[in-house]
Amino acid sequence: MQEDKNLDENLDEFNKLVIELENTGEKINDEDQTVILLNSLPSTYSQLRDTIK
């Protein structure tokens, strides 16, 4: 995620990437998407990330 974008913009970009991968035949399950998303959060969200994990 990019810190200069708000959370909604970053989530939109993430969802676009997931859709592009699915269009190529690569399926990413919900659990993997969650892990990828949590690990991509900027350091400003570290407390939230640790709580969710």
HUZIGI-V362015 format. One record per run of one state. SS is the DSSP state (@ for helix, = for strand, . for the rest). FROM is the first residue (numbers start at 1). LEN is the number of residues. If there is no record, write none. Layout:
# HUZIGI-V362015
ss->{SS	SS}
from->{FROM	FROM}
len->{LEN	LEN}
This chain:
# HUZIGI-V362015
ss->{.	@	.	@	.	@	.}
from->{1	7	24	30	41	43	53}
len->{6	17	6	11	2	10	1}
